[in-house]
Amino acid sequence: MFQNLRTLTLTNGRIKNLDADYEQLNIRGAVAIQQEVRLKKVSTHGHSSFYFPVIVQSFTSTGSCTLKDYCEMEELMNAGNIKIRNGHIQKINSSGKLVAEEKLHCEKLDAIGIVKAAEITAEHFHLKLSGESEIDLLSAENILVEKDRVTLLSFLKKKLSCHTINGKHLKLAYTKAKIVEGEAVEVGENCHIETLYYSDNYTIASNAKVQHIIRREKEC
């Protein structure tokens, strides 16, 4: 059922005293929020910066957005360029550029575009590459990395670079990693893996390179 929320729209300025009566914040310009935000919904289109923790149910960004402190969200929709310091987000849908400077924990992450992060932990991680993505540590139960649809951009620029990838069911393509560890691992096209650890089974595409393959006993 559609719910009318008490909504505030901001177009510019530095905001330090949001009225606690509002439930939704709309940003439609260049706005800096210099206080903690606890709302049901935030929608930002333009250039926004949040300097203190952001606790919301739903966050939508279609411009350039920076979250400089901790964030906690049920759902994040990104169709622009968003940078997060660290936080816990249940569900992420990103079709632009997503950057996590520290640790990002989520239940489900679906991204088309670019992801750059120090550490991501998730239940389900799905990335369609449209550029160069970098994640130092990627850990998820189910991981699927694939190339986005064919474009003029060279496939060499569509890749994911990681130090470590670990999980249970991994299906990788266009991925370069030092360590990959999983139960069932599918190393797809144009992957370059230094060391692959597996416990159940693995496959390697003909044009993929894996230097070392080591079987590990599954933990009880």
FENTAKA-V348287 format. One record per backbone hydrogen bond with DSSP energy under -1.0 kcal/mol. NH is the residue of the N-H (numbers start at 1). CO is the residue of the C=O. E is the energy in kcal/mol with one decimal. If there is no record, write none. Layout:
NH&CO&E  NH&CO&E
This chain:
8&24&-2.4  10&26&-3.1  13&30&-1.2  15&32&-3.4  22&19&-1.5  23&6&-3.1  24&6&-2.2  25&41&-2.2  26&8&-3.1  27&43&-2.9  28&10&-2.8  30&11&-1.2  31&47&-2.3  32&13&-2.4  33&49&-3.3  34&15&-3.5  37&53&-2.6  39&55&-1.5  40&23&-2.2  41&23&-1.8  42&58&-2.3  43&25&-2.7  44&60&-2.9  45&27&-2.9  47&29&-2.4  48&64&-2.5  49&31&-1.9  50&66&-2.7  51&33&-2.5  54&70&-2.0  55&37&-3.4  56&72&-2.3  58&40&-2.1  59&75&-2.2  60&42&-2.8  61&77&-2.9  62&44&-2.5  64&46&-3.4  65&81&-2.7  66&48&-2.0  67&83&-3.2  68&50&-2.9  71&86&-1.4  72&54&-2.6  73&88&-2.0  75&57&-1.8  76&91&-2.6  77&59&-2.9  78&93&-3.0  79&61&-3.1  81&63&-3.0  82&97&-2.6  83&65&-2.4  84&99&-3.4  85&67&-1.4  87&103&-1.8  88&71&-2.0  89&105&-2.7  90&73&-2.1  91&74&-1.3  92&108&-2.5  93&76&-2.6  94&110&-2.5  95&78&-3.0  97&80&-2.7  98&114&-2.4  99&82&-2.4  100&116&-2.6  101&84&-2.9  102&85&-2.3  104&119&-2.5  105&87&-2.5  106&121&-2.5  107&90&-1.1  108&90&-2.1  109&124&-2.5  110&92&-2.7  111&126&-2.6  112&94&-2.9  113&128&-2.6  114&96&-2.3  116&98&-2.6  117&134&-2.6  118&100&-1.5  119&102&-1.6  120&137&-2.5  121&104&-2.3  122&139&-2.3  123&107&-1.2  124&107&-2.0  125&142&-2.6  126&109&-2.7  127&144&-2.5  128&111&-2.9  129&146&-3.1  130&113&-1.8  133&159&-3.0  134&115&-1.6  135&161&-2.3  136&117&-2.0  137&118&-1.5  138&164&-2.6  139&120&-2.6  140&166&-2.1  142&123&-2.1  143&169&-2.5  144&125&-2.5  145&171&-2.6  146&127&-2.5  148&129&-2.9  157&154&-1.7  159&157&-1.1  160&174&-2.3  161&133&-2.5  162&176&-2.9  163&136&-1.4  164&136&-2.3  165&179&-2.2  166&138&-2.5  167&181&-1.8  168&141&-1.6  169&141&-2.6  170&184&-2.5  171&143&-2.5  172&186&-2.8  174&189&-3.0  176&160&-3.2  177&192&-2.1  179&163&-2.3  180&195&-2.4  181&165&-2.8  182&197&-2.0  183&168&-1.4  184&168&-2.4  185&201&-2.2  186&170&-2.7  187&203&-3.1  188&172&-2.7  192&175&-2.6  193&209&-3.1  194&177&-2.1  195&178&-1.8  196&212&-3.1  197&180&-3.2  198&214&-1.9  200&183&-2.2  201&183&-1.6  203&185&-1.8  205&187&-2.7  208&205&-1.7  209&191&-2.5  211&193&-2.2  212&194&-1.7  214&196&-3.1  216&198&-2.9
